[in-house]
Amino acid sequence: MLNRRWFFPVMSAMGLAAAPKSRGVYADLGIRPVLNFQGPVTTIGAAKMWPEIQAIMAEAARDFAVLEEVKDAVGARLAKLCGTEAALVTSGTCGAISLGTYACLTGSDQAKVRRLPDLSGMKTEVVIQKPHRNGYDHSVRSAGVKIVDVDSRDTFINALGPQTAMIYFLGGTRGDWAWETPVPLNDCVAIAKKAGVPVLIDAANLLPSWDNIPRVAATGVDLIAFSGGKHIRGPQSTGILAGRKDLLHAAWLNSSPHSDSNGRAMKVNKEEMIGLLAAVEKYSKLDFVALEREYERQAAYLMGELQKSGLKVEKARFERGRRVHRVIATWDETARRRTTTQVIEQLREGEPRIAALPGPYGKGIEFTFLMNDPGEEKIVARRMREIFA
């Protein structure tokens, strides 16, 4: 016998019956969306893709295309925007870092490509300045290399030897490092070129604005890795690896669709390539001054409202290379009878749901203004007033 659970989806797919009206894809799954005051973090989707990009990707999905031709055409236009010789759409920034590392190890030697992560016959070390170590450099370590930590200009120079395959440089961080970068980017590139070692910069924290990408490319850095699915608002799982043409070709050999490669799992489809190109073309033309002014206005409004609730409010320091407005609210947890964890949970479970992060050292709450729609600052202010009433 037929039942409703089977009948409506099948008949609808055949065009013979209308399926029951959906309440929305998340509501149908029992999920409530959130307002994002954490910033472009992967755990809540990172960013909302531009609506027109969704339409472009749907169009790209209607036809088959030779993946390498799409890769070449998209890469050429991305490279022009980045100011580099070549570019490749990757599976996020981490995918770009991994493929860039593989490329520096194997070059275009396909026997070496197939051998990874066995480094027999290859260089085995990647140099990283200690302040640049972070969880995402696991993407470098995935190649099986040894990380050589350095903490001064002298140790940096002395670490570069016959086994050095690459230098990883972390671009753009919060201004709260324990110590300064021993070797700045321009010096790093100059020293590396003299030693014949390629430099890969993790530029995920350099957006906004777009101008930072061609500015970094102009330093002569060999590879640039950054996200396409955060402030660019392209497909969330995409990234870009841009730089030297020979290294980008090697990165392609190390990636999907090449089945016997370490990067085979880092698959990017043709729709994502087309969608990211459209997103970057749009992003590169945005008025970042106006956008930053709007984020600043939203942050200032929230600060004023939180102060009215008796909370201590301050702005977080800007990151190096970009201005992101972050409002930190703290309070006497004993007097107000509310811990940071409790308030974050109340924001997350209320209506609407609001996602925010703990402040520095786990005290208070940090609200990040980046890609927030006008008016959302009023919603979070209202919710905080309700919680601290």
C-alpha positions in Angstrom: 0.0 0.0 0.0 1.1 3.6 -0.7 1.8 5.9 2.2 2.0 9.7 2.4 5.7 9.7 3.3 6.5 7.8 0.0 3.8 9.1 -2.2 4.2 12.9 -2.1 8.0 13.1 -2.7 7.8 10.6 -5.6 4.8 12.1 -7.3 6.2 15.6 -6.9 9.5 14.5 -8.5 7.4 13.1 -11.4 5.6 16.4 -11.7 2.3 14.7 -10.9 1.6 16.1 -7.4 2.5 19.0 -5.3 4.6 18.2 -2.2 3.5 19.5 1.1 4.6 23.1 1.6 8.0 23.4 3.4 8.3 25.6 6.5 12.0 26.2 5.4 14.9 23.8 5.0 16.1 24.4 8.6 12.7 24.4 10.2 11.9 21.1 8.5 15.0 19.6 10.3 14.1 21.1 13.6 16.9 23.7 13.4 16.7 27.4 14.2 19.1 29.7 12.4 21.3 32.1 14.3 22.3 35.7 14.0 26.1 35.8 13.7 28.1 38.0 16.0 31.1 35.6 16.1 32.5 36.7 12.8 33.2 34.5 9.7 33.7 31.2 11.7 33.2 27.8 10.0 31.2 26.4 12.9 28.1 28.5 12.1 28.6 28.7 8.3 31.2 31.4 8.1 29.2 33.7 5.8 25.9 34.1 3.9 26.6 33.6 0.2 25.6 36.5 -2.1 22.1 35.6 -3.5 23.3 36.2 -7.1 26.1 33.7 -6.6 23.6 31.0 -5.8 21.9 31.6 -9.1 25.2 31.5 -11.0 26.1 28.2 -9.4 22.7 26.8 -10.3 23.3 27.7 -13.9 26.7 26.2 -13.9 25.2 22.9 -12.5 22.9 22.5 -15.6 25.7 21.4 -18.0 28.8 19.2 -18.0 32.1 20.9 -18.6 35.7 19.7 -18.7 37.0 20.4 -15.2 40.6 21.4 -16.3 39.2 23.9 -18.8 37.0 25.5 -16.1 40.0 25.5 -13.7 42.2 27.2 -16.3 39.7 29.8 -17.3 38.6 30.6 -13.7 42.3 30.6 -12.6 43.3 33.1 -15.2 40.7 35.6 -14.2 41.4 35.1 -10.5 45.1 35.6 -11.0 44.5 38.9 -12.8 42.5 40.1 -9.8 45.1 38.8 -7.3 48.1 40.3 -9.2 49.8 36.9 -9.6 50.9 34.6 -12.4 48.3 31.9 -11.7 45.5 30.9 -9.3 43.6 27.8 -8.3 40.2 27.3 -6.5 40.8 25.1 -3.5 38.8 23.5 -0.6 39.1 26.5 1.7 42.3 28.1 3.0 43.5 24.9 4.6 43.2 23.1 1.3 45.2 25.9 -0.3 47.9 25.6 2.3 48.1 21.9 2.0 48.3 22.0 -1.8 50.8 24.8 -1.7 53.0 22.7 0.6 52.7 19.6 -1.6 53.6 21.7 -4.6 56.8 23.0 -2.9 57.8 19.4 -2.1 57.0 17.6 -5.4 57.2 20.3 -8.1 55.7 18.7 -11.3 57.4 15.3 -10.7 54.4 13.0 -10.8 56.4 10.2 -9.2 56.8 12.4 -6.2 53.2 13.4 -6.3 52.2 9.7 -6.1 54.7 9.1 -3.3 53.5 11.7 -0.8 53.4 11.7 2.2 56.5 9.5 1.8 59.2 12.1 1.5 61.9 9.9 0.1 64.0 11.9 -2.3 62.3 15.2 -1.3 63.1 18.0 1.1 61.7 17.4 4.5 61.5 20.7 6.4 59.2 23.8 6.6 60.4 26.9 8.5 57.8 28.8 10.6 58.4 31.7 12.9 57.2 30.8 16.4 54.6 33.6 16.7 53.1 32.2 13.5 52.4 28.7 14.8 48.7 28.0 14.9 46.2 25.1 14.6 45.8 25.6 10.9 49.5 24.9 10.2 48.3 21.2 10.5 47.7 21.7 6.8 51.4 22.0 6.4 52.2 19.1 8.6 49.8 16.9 6.6 52.6 16.5 4.1 54.7 14.7 6.6 57.3 17.5 6.9 59.2 18.5 10.0 58.4 22.0 11.3 61.5 24.1 12.2 60.5 26.8 14.7 62.6 30.0 14.7 62.3 33.0 17.0 64.9 35.5 15.7 66.3 36.8 12.4 69.5 34.9 13.0 67.8 31.6 13.7 65.6 32.2 10.7 68.5 32.6 8.3 70.4 29.7 9.8 67.4 27.4 9.5 67.3 27.7 5.8 69.3 24.8 4.4 69.3 22.0 1.8 66.3 20.3 3.4 64.1 23.5 3.5 61.1 23.0 1.2 59.1 26.1 2.1 58.6 28.9 4.6 55.1 29.4 6.0 54.1 33.0 7.0 51.0 33.9 8.9 49.6 37.1 7.6 47.4 39.4 9.7 46.7 38.6 13.3 45.1 40.1 16.3 47.4 42.7 17.9 48.0 40.6 21.0 50.9 38.4 20.2 53.3 37.7 23.0 56.1 39.1 20.9 56.5 40.7 17.5 57.2 38.9 14.3 61.0 38.5 14.3 61.2 38.7 10.4 58.5 40.8 8.7 57.1 39.7 5.3 59.3 41.9 3.1 62.5 40.8 4.8 61.3 37.2 4.9 60.7 37.2 1.1 64.1 38.8 0.4 66.0 36.3 2.6 64.0 33.4 1.1 64.7 34.4 -2.5 68.4 34.6 -1.7 68.2 31.1 -0.3 66.1 29.8 -3.1 63.2 28.8 -0.8 59.5 29.6 -1.7 57.3 31.5 0.8 53.6 30.7 1.3 51.6 33.3 3.2 48.4 32.3 4.9 46.3 35.4 4.1 43.0 34.3 5.5 43.1 37.1 8.1 43.9 39.8 5.6 40.3 40.3 4.3 38.8 42.8 4.3 39.8 44.6 2.2 40.5 43.1 -1.2 43.4 45.5 -1.8 45.5 43.5 0.7 45.7 40.5 -1.7 47.4 42.3 -4.7 49.4 44.3 -2.1 50.8 41.0 -0.7 51.4 39.7 -4.2 53.5 42.7 -5.0 56.0 41.7 -2.2 57.1 38.8 -4.4 55.8 36.1 -2.1 55.6 32.8 -4.0 52.2 31.5 -2.8 49.1 33.2 -1.2 46.3 31.2 0.4 43.0 32.6 1.5 39.3 31.8 2.0 36.6 32.3 -0.6 33.7 31.5 1.8 34.1 34.1 4.5 34.1 37.8 3.9 34.2 37.3 0.1 30.9 35.4 0.6 31.5 32.8 -2.1 30.8 29.1 -1.6 31.7 28.4 2.0 34.0 25.4 1.3 36.2 27.2 -1.2 39.5 29.0 -1.0 42.2 30.3 -3.4 45.8 29.5 -3.9 47.5 32.1 -6.0 51.1 32.7 -7.0 53.9 31.3 -9.2 52.7 29.5 -12.3 55.0 26.5 -11.9 53.9 26.0 -8.3 50.2 26.4 -9.2 50.6 23.7 -11.8 52.3 21.4 -9.3 49.5 22.1 -6.8 46.9 21.1 -9.5 48.8 17.8 -10.0 48.6 17.2 -6.3 44.8 17.8 -6.1 41.5 16.3 -7.4 40.7 15.0 -10.0 44.1 13.2 -9.9 43.2 10.0 -8.1 46.7 9.0 -6.9 47.5 12.3 -5.1 47.5 13.4 -1.5 45.0 16.2 -2.3 42.4 14.0 -4.0 40.1 14.3 -1.0 40.2 18.1 -1.4 37.7 18.1 -4.3 36.3 21.3 -5.7 33.5 21.1 -8.3 32.9 23.2 -11.3 30.0 25.0 -9.7 32.1 26.1 -6.8 34.8 27.3 -9.2 32.3 29.4 -11.2 30.6 30.7 -8.0 33.8 31.7 -6.3 35.0 33.6 -9.4 31.7 35.6 -9.5 32.0 36.3 -5.8 35.6 37.6 -6.1 34.7 39.8 -9.1 31.9 41.3 -7.0 34.0 41.5 -3.8 36.9 43.3 -5.5 34.6 46.2 -6.5 33.0 46.7 -3.1 33.2 50.1 -1.3 35.1 48.8 1.7 35.3 52.3 3.3 31.5 52.5 3.3 31.2 48.9 4.6 33.7 49.6 7.4 31.8 52.8 8.3 28.6 50.7 8.6 30.2 48.1 10.9 31.6 50.9 13.0 28.2 52.5 13.3 26.6 49.2 14.4 29.4 48.6 17.0 29.0 52.1 18.4 25.2 51.7 18.8 25.7 48.4 20.7 28.3 49.9 23.0 26.0 52.8 23.9 23.1 50.4 24.6 25.2 48.0 26.7 26.5 50.9 28.8 22.9 51.8 29.6 22.6 48.3 31.1 25.5 48.9 33.4 28.0 46.8 31.6 31.6 47.7 31.1 32.3 48.1 27.4 35.4 48.5 25.3 36.6 47.9 21.7 39.1 45.2 20.9 42.3 46.2 19.2 42.3 46.1 15.5 44.2 43.3 13.8 47.3 43.9 11.8 46.4 44.5 8.2 42.6 44.9 8.6 40.0 46.8 10.8 37.4 44.5 12.3 35.1 46.1 14.9 34.7 43.9 18.0 32.8 45.1 21.1 33.7 43.4 24.4 31.2 43.6 27.3 32.1 42.5 30.8 30.4 42.7 34.2 30.7 41.7 37.8 29.5 38.1 37.6 28.9 37.8 41.3 26.9 41.0 41.6 24.9 40.3 38.4 24.6 36.6 39.1 25.4 35.7 35.6 28.5 34.0 34.2 29.9 34.5 30.7 28.9 30.9 29.9 25.3 31.4 31.1 24.9 34.6 29.1 26.3 33.1 25.9 23.9 30.1 26.4 20.9 32.5 26.9 21.8 34.4 23.7 22.1 31.1 21.8 18.8 29.6 23.1 16.7 32.8 23.0 14.6 34.2 20.2 16.2 35.0 17.9 19.2 32.8 18.5 22.4 34.9 18.7 25.9 33.5 18.4 28.8 35.3 20.2 32.1 34.4 21.6 33.7 34.7 25.1 35.8 37.8 25.6 39.6 37.7 26.2 40.6 35.1 28.8 37.0 33.8 28.8 35.6 36.9 30.6 32.6 38.7 29.2 31.4 38.5 25.6 32.9 39.7 22.4 30.5 40.8 19.6 32.1 40.9 16.1 30.6 43.2 13.5 31.4 41.8 10.0 28.8 41.1 7.4 25.9 41.9 9.8 22.8 43.3 8.2 21.7 46.8 9.4 19.3 46.4 12.3 20.9 43.3 13.8 22.8 45.5 16.3 19.4 46.5 17.7 18.3 42.9 18.1 21.4 41.9 20.1 21.0 45.1 22.2 17.4 44.2 23.0 18.4 40.6 23.9 21.2 41.8 26.2 18.8 44.3 27.9 16.4 41.4 28.6 19.1 39.2 30.0 20.5 41.9 32.3 17.2 43.5 33.2 
